[in-house]
């Protein structure tokens, strides 16, 4: 049986409710792990969301940089030895 649990996510002064669906065993194990880490499941979800946003922003930033550098061409392919050569 799948139970629905509401997790409150705090964004600045605004609170948004998000509903996730997970089986009771998963939720119980996650709560136990959170307790061992001296935190709450709610806090873990907030941290995960913040990290998810940061990782996405970092990936987008990387893509933008690579796009800006797309003009750079070596002019030829290098051999393995040339690529690993140290000055």
DSSP file (Angstrom, degrees, kcal/mol; ACC not computed):
  #  RESIDUE AA STRUCTURE BP1 BP2  ACC     N-H-->O    O-->H-N    N-H-->O    O-->H-N    TCO  KAPPA ALPHA  PHI   PSI    X-CA   Y-CA   Z-CA
    1    1 A X              0   0    0      0, 0.0    23,-0.7     0, 0.0     2,-0.5   0.000 360.0 360.0 360.0 135.2    0.0    0.0    0.0
    2    2 A X  E     -A   23   0A   0     21,-0.2     2,-0.3    22,-0.1    21,-0.2  -0.882 360.0-161.2-103.9 125.2    1.3    3.4   -0.9
    3    3 A X  E     -A   22   0A   0     19,-0.9    19,-1.3    -2,-0.5     2,-0.5  -0.748  14.2-130.4-100.7 151.7    0.7    6.3    1.5
    4    4 A X  E     -A   21   0A   0     -2,-0.3     2,-0.4    17,-0.2    17,-0.2  -0.868  23.9-172.9-101.7 135.1    0.9    9.9    0.6
    5    5 A X  E     -A   20   0A   0     15,-1.6    15,-1.6    -2,-0.5     2,-0.5  -0.978  17.1-136.5-127.1 140.2    2.9   12.2    2.8
    6    6 A X  E     -A   19   0A   0     -2,-0.4     2,-0.5    13,-0.2    13,-0.2  -0.835  15.6-164.8 -99.0 131.8    3.1   16.0    2.6
    7    7 A X  E     -A   18   0A   0     11,-2.6    11,-2.0    -2,-0.5     2,-0.5  -0.963  14.5-137.8-116.0 130.5    6.5   17.6    2.9
    8    8 A X  E     -A   17   0A   0     -2,-0.5     2,-0.5     9,-0.2     9,-0.2  -0.766  15.4-162.8 -90.8 127.7    6.7   21.3    3.6
    9    9 A X  E     -A   16   0A   0      7,-2.3     7,-2.2    -2,-0.5     2,-0.6  -0.952   9.3-145.5-112.7 124.9    9.4   23.1    1.6
   10   10 A X  E     -A   15   0A   0     -2,-0.5     2,-0.6     5,-0.2     5,-0.2  -0.798  17.0-179.6 -94.9 123.2   10.4   26.6    2.8
   11   11 A X  E >   -A   14   0A   0      3,-3.0     3,-2.3    -2,-0.6     2,-0.2  -0.907  64.9 -59.4-122.5 100.3   11.4   29.1    0.1
   12   12 A X  T 3  S-     0   0    0     -2,-0.6    -1,-0.0     1,-0.3     0, 0.0  -0.465 115.6 -25.9  60.6-128.5   12.3   32.3    1.8
   13   13 A X  T 3  S+     0   0    0     -2,-0.2     2,-0.4    -3,-0.1    -1,-0.3   0.474 123.5  93.0 -92.5  -3.5    9.3   33.4    3.8
   14   14 A X  E <   -A   11   0A   0     -3,-2.3    -3,-3.0     2,-0.0     2,-0.5  -0.758  62.3-154.3 -96.4 135.8    6.9   31.5    1.5
   15   15 A X  E     -A   10   0A   0     -2,-0.4     2,-0.4    -5,-0.2    -5,-0.2  -0.928  10.2-172.8-110.8 129.0    5.9   28.0    2.3
   16   16 A X  E     -A    9   0A   0     -7,-2.2    -7,-2.3    -2,-0.5     2,-0.5  -0.963  17.3-137.1-119.2 137.2    4.8   25.6   -0.5
   17   17 A X  E     -A    8   0A   0     -2,-0.4     2,-0.4    -9,-0.2    -9,-0.2  -0.794  20.1-173.5 -92.6 133.1    3.4   22.2    0.1
   18   18 A X  E     -A    7   0A   0    -11,-2.0   -11,-2.6    -2,-0.5     2,-0.6  -0.993  12.2-148.0-125.8 133.9    4.7   19.4   -2.1
   19   19 A X  E     -A    6   0A   0     -2,-0.4     2,-0.4   -13,-0.2   -13,-0.2  -0.902  15.1-175.6-106.3 124.1    3.2   15.9   -2.0
   20   20 A X  E     -A    5   0A   0    -15,-1.6   -15,-1.6    -2,-0.6     2,-0.5  -0.879  17.1-140.3-112.1 147.8    5.4   12.9   -2.7
   21   21 A X  E     +A    4   0A   0     -2,-0.4     2,-0.3   -17,-0.2   -17,-0.2  -0.942  35.9 146.8-110.4 125.8    4.2    9.4   -3.0
   22   22 A X  E     -A    3   0A   0    -19,-1.3   -19,-0.9    -2,-0.5     2,-0.1  -0.986  49.4 -95.2-151.6 154.8    6.4    6.6   -1.4
   23   23 A X  E  >  -A    2   0A   0     -2,-0.3     4,-2.0   -21,-0.2     3,-0.2  -0.377  37.8-113.4 -72.7 155.5    5.8    3.3    0.3
   24   24 A X  H  > S+     0   0    0    -23,-0.7     4,-2.6     1,-0.2     5,-0.2   0.838 114.1  55.8 -59.3 -37.7    5.7    3.3    4.1
   25   25 A X  H  > S+     0   0    0      2,-0.2     4,-2.6     1,-0.2    -1,-0.2   0.922 107.6  48.7 -63.1 -44.6    8.9    1.2    4.4
   26   26 A X  H  > S+     0   0    0     -3,-0.2     4,-2.4     1,-0.2    -2,-0.2   0.925 113.2  47.3 -61.0 -45.2   10.9    3.7    2.4
   27   27 A X  H  X S+     0   0    0     -4,-2.0     4,-2.5     2,-0.2    -2,-0.2   0.919 112.3  49.5 -63.8 -43.7    9.6    6.6    4.4
   28   28 A X  H  X S+     0   0    0     -4,-2.6     4,-2.2     2,-0.2    -2,-0.2   0.919 112.4  47.1 -63.0 -44.4   10.3    4.9    7.7
   29   29 A X  H  X S+     0   0    0     -4,-2.6     4,-2.4     1,-0.2    -1,-0.2   0.890 111.9  50.9 -65.0 -38.9   13.8    4.0    6.7
   30   30 A X  H  X S+     0   0    0     -4,-2.4     4,-2.4    -5,-0.2    -2,-0.2   0.903 110.1  49.4 -65.5 -40.4   14.5    7.5    5.5
   31   31 A X  H  X S+     0   0    0     -4,-2.5     4,-2.3     2,-0.2    -2,-0.2   0.898 110.3  51.2 -64.6 -39.7   13.2    8.9    8.8
   32   32 A X  H  X S+     0   0    0     -4,-2.2     4,-2.1     2,-0.2    -2,-0.2   0.923 111.3  47.0 -63.6 -43.8   15.4    6.5   10.7
   33   33 A X  H  X S+     0   0    0     -4,-2.4     4,-1.8     1,-0.2    -2,-0.2   0.912 110.8  52.2 -64.5 -41.4   18.5    7.6    8.7
   34   34 A X  H  <>S+     0   0    0     -4,-2.4     5,-2.7     1,-0.2    -1,-0.2   0.906 108.4  51.6 -59.8 -41.8   17.6   11.2    9.2
   35   35 A X  H ><5S+     0   0    0     -4,-2.3     3,-1.5     1,-0.2    -1,-0.2   0.900 107.2  52.1 -63.1 -40.6   17.4   10.6   13.0
   36   36 A X  H 3<5S+     0   0    0     -4,-2.1    -1,-0.2     1,-0.3    -2,-0.2   0.864 110.4  49.2 -61.4 -35.4   20.8    9.0   13.0
   37   37 A X  T 3<5S-     0   0    0     -4,-1.8    -1,-0.3    -5,-0.2    -2,-0.2   0.303 118.1-117.0 -87.0   9.0   22.1   12.1   11.1
   38   38 A X  T < 5S+     0   0    0     -3,-1.5     2,-0.2     1,-0.2    -3,-0.2   0.885  81.8  92.6  57.8  43.6   20.4   14.3   13.8
   39   39 A X  S   <S-     0   0    0     -5,-2.7     2,-0.3    -8,-0.2    -1,-0.2  -0.772  72.7-100.1-144.6-169.9   18.0   15.9   11.3
   40   40 A X     >  -     0   0    0     -2,-0.2     4,-2.1    -3,-0.1     5,-0.1  -0.806  24.7-118.2-118.6 161.0   14.5   15.4    9.8
   41   41 A X  H  > S+     0   0    0     -2,-0.3     4,-2.2     1,-0.2     5,-0.2   0.885 117.2  56.7 -61.8 -38.6   13.3   14.0    6.6
   42   42 A X  H  > S+     0   0    0      1,-0.2     4,-2.1     2,-0.2    -1,-0.2   0.921 107.2  47.3 -58.3 -46.5   11.8   17.4    5.8
   43   43 A X  H  > S+     0   0    0      1,-0.2     4,-2.6     2,-0.2    -1,-0.2   0.888 109.4  54.0 -64.9 -39.4   15.3   19.0    6.1
   44   44 A X  H  X S+     0   0    0     -4,-2.1     4,-2.5     1,-0.2    -1,-0.2   0.900 108.7  48.8 -62.0 -40.5   16.9   16.3    4.0
   45   45 A X  H  X S+     0   0    0     -4,-2.2     4,-2.6     2,-0.2    -1,-0.2   0.907 110.3  51.4 -66.1 -41.2   14.4   17.0    1.2
   46   46 A X  H  X S+     0   0    0     -4,-2.1     4,-2.3     2,-0.2    -2,-0.2   0.925 111.9  47.0 -60.2 -44.1   15.0   20.7    1.4
   47   47 A X  H  X S+     0   0    0     -4,-2.6     4,-2.7     1,-0.2     5,-0.2   0.919 111.0  51.6 -63.3 -43.2   18.8   20.1    1.2
   48   48 A X  H  X S+     0   0    0     -4,-2.5     4,-2.7     1,-0.2    -2,-0.2   0.919 109.8  49.3 -60.5 -43.9   18.3   17.8   -1.8
   49   49 A X  H  X S+     0   0    0     -4,-2.6     4,-2.2     2,-0.2    -1,-0.2   0.914 111.5  48.9 -61.6 -43.4   16.2   20.4   -3.6
   50   50 A X  H  X S+     0   0    0     -4,-2.3     4,-2.2     1,-0.2    -1,-0.2   0.913 113.6  46.4 -62.7 -42.7   18.8   23.0   -3.0
   51   51 A X  H  X S+     0   0    0     -4,-2.7     4,-3.0     2,-0.2     5,-0.2   0.889 109.7  54.6 -66.9 -39.4   21.6   20.7   -4.3
   52   52 A X  H  X S+     0   0    0     -4,-2.7     4,-2.0    -5,-0.2    -2,-0.2   0.910 110.1  46.3 -60.0 -44.0   19.5   19.7   -7.3
   53   53 A X  H  X S+     0   0    0     -4,-2.2     4,-2.6     2,-0.2    -1,-0.2   0.925 113.4  49.1 -64.5 -45.3   19.1   23.4   -8.3
   54   54 A X  H  X S+     0   0    0     -4,-2.2     4,-2.7     1,-0.2    -2,-0.2   0.921 111.0  49.2 -62.1 -45.6   22.8   24.1   -7.7
   55   55 A X  H  X S+     0   0    0     -4,-3.0     4,-2.4     1,-0.2    -1,-0.2   0.897 112.0  48.8 -62.1 -40.4   23.8   21.0   -9.8
   56   56 A X  H  X S+     0   0    0     -4,-2.0     4,-2.5    -5,-0.2    -1,-0.2   0.917 111.8  48.9 -65.0 -43.4   21.5   22.0  -12.6
   57   57 A X  H  X S+     0   0    0     -4,-2.6     4,-2.4     1,-0.2    -2,-0.2   0.904 111.6  49.7 -63.1 -41.2   22.8   25.6  -12.5
   58   58 A X  H  X S+     0   0    0     -4,-2.7     4,-2.4     2,-0.2    -2,-0.2   0.908 111.1  48.8 -64.1 -42.4   26.4   24.3  -12.6
   59   59 A X  H  X S+     0   0    0     -4,-2.4     4,-2.4     2,-0.2    -2,-0.2   0.906 112.0  48.8 -64.6 -41.5   25.7   22.1  -15.6
   60   60 A X  H  X S+     0   0    0     -4,-2.5     4,-2.2     2,-0.2    -2,-0.2   0.901 110.6  51.2 -64.5 -40.0   24.0   24.9  -17.4
   61   61 A X  H  X S+     0   0    0     -4,-2.4     4,-2.3     2,-0.2    -2,-0.2   0.913 109.6  50.1 -62.8 -43.4   27.0   27.2  -16.7
   62   62 A X  H  X S+     0   0    0     -4,-2.4     4,-2.7     1,-0.2     5,-0.2   0.926 109.9  50.7 -59.8 -46.0   29.4   24.5  -18.0
   63   63 A X  H  X S+     0   0    0     -4,-2.4     4,-2.1     1,-0.2    -1,-0.2   0.893 109.6  50.8 -60.5 -40.1   27.3   24.2  -21.2
   64   64 A X  H  X S+     0   0    0     -4,-2.2     4,-2.1     2,-0.2    -1,-0.2   0.916 110.9  48.2 -63.6 -43.5   27.4   27.9  -21.7
   65   65 A X  H  X S+     0   0    0     -4,-2.3     4,-1.7     1,-0.2    -2,-0.2   0.929 111.6  49.5 -63.2 -45.2   31.2   28.0  -21.3
   66   66 A X  H  < S+     0   0    0     -4,-2.7     4,-0.3     1,-0.2    -1,-0.2   0.877 109.6  52.2 -63.3 -36.4   31.7   25.2  -23.7
   67   67 A X  H >< S+     0   0    0     -4,-2.1     3,-1.0    -5,-0.2    -1,-0.2   0.897 108.4  50.7 -65.0 -39.8   29.4   26.9  -26.2
   68   68 A X  H 3< S+     0   0    0     -4,-2.1     3,-0.5     1,-0.2    -1,-0.2   0.813 112.4  47.4 -66.3 -29.9   31.5   30.1  -25.9
   69   69 A X  T >< S+     0   0    0     -4,-1.7     3,-1.7     1,-0.2    -1,-0.2   0.386  80.2 102.3 -92.0   3.5   34.6   28.1  -26.5
   70   70 A X  T <  S+     0   0    0     -3,-1.0    -1,-0.2    -4,-0.3    -2,-0.1   0.748  71.4  65.9 -61.2 -23.4   33.2   26.2  -29.5
   71   71 A X  T 3  S+     0   0    0     -3,-0.5     2,-0.4    -4,-0.2    -1,-0.3   0.767  79.3  96.9 -69.1 -24.9   35.2   28.5  -31.9
   72   72 A X    <   +     0   0    0     -3,-1.7     2,-0.4    -4,-0.1     3,-0.0  -0.521  51.1 172.6 -74.1 122.4   38.5   27.1  -30.6
   73   73 A X        -     0   0    0     -2,-0.4    -2,-0.0     1,-0.1    -3,-0.0  -0.988  33.7-145.5-130.6 140.0   39.9   24.4  -32.9
   74   74 A X        -     0   0    0     -2,-0.4    -1,-0.1     2,-0.1     3,-0.1   0.733  36.7-129.1 -75.8 -22.4   43.3   22.7  -32.7
   75   75 A X  S    S+     0   0    0     -3,-0.0     2,-0.3     1,-0.0    -1,-0.1   0.166  79.3  25.0  94.0 -19.1   43.4   22.4  -36.5
   76   76 A X  S    S-     0   0    0      0, 0.0     2,-0.4     0, 0.0    -2,-0.1  -0.973  88.5 -90.2-162.2 168.9   44.3   18.7  -36.4
   77   77 A X        -     0   0    0     -2,-0.3     2,-0.3    -3,-0.1     0, 0.0  -0.725  40.2-138.7 -88.0 140.7   43.9   15.6  -34.2
   78   78 A X        -     0   0    0     -2,-0.4     2,-0.1     1,-0.1    -4,-0.0  -0.698  15.7-115.5 -97.6 150.9   46.7   14.9  -31.8
   79   79 A X     >  -     0   0    0     -2,-0.3     4,-2.3     1,-0.1     5,-0.2  -0.339  31.3-107.2 -75.2 165.3   48.3   11.5  -31.0
   80   80 A X  H  > S+     0   0    0      1,-0.2     4,-1.8     2,-0.2     5,-0.1   0.912 121.7  51.8 -59.3 -43.6   47.9   10.0  -27.6
   81   81 A X  H  > S+     0   0    0      1,-0.2     4,-0.7     2,-0.2    -1,-0.2   0.910 109.9  49.0 -61.2 -42.6   51.6   10.7  -26.9
   82   82 A X  H >4 S+     0   0    0      1,-0.2     3,-0.6     2,-0.2    -1,-0.2   0.899 110.5  50.4 -64.2 -39.8   51.2   14.3  -27.9
   83   83 A X  H 3< S+     0   0    0     -4,-2.3    -1,-0.2     1,-0.2    -2,-0.2   0.825 115.5  42.4 -68.2 -30.8   48.1   14.8  -25.7
   84   84 A X  H 3< S+     0   0    0     -4,-1.8    -1,-0.2    -5,-0.2    -2,-0.2   0.454  86.1 122.0 -95.0  -1.3   49.9   13.3  -22.7
   85   85 A X    <<  -     0   0    0     -4,-0.7     2,-0.4    -3,-0.6    -3,-0.0  -0.382  50.5-150.5 -64.9 135.2   53.2   15.1  -23.3
   86   86 A X              0   0    0     -2,-0.1    -2,-0.1     1,-0.1    -1,-0.0  -0.874 360.0 360.0-108.2 141.0   54.3   17.3  -20.4
   87   87 A X              0   0    0     -2,-0.4    -1,-0.1     0, 0.0    -2,-0.0   0.466 360.0 360.0 -78.1 360.0   56.3   20.4  -20.8
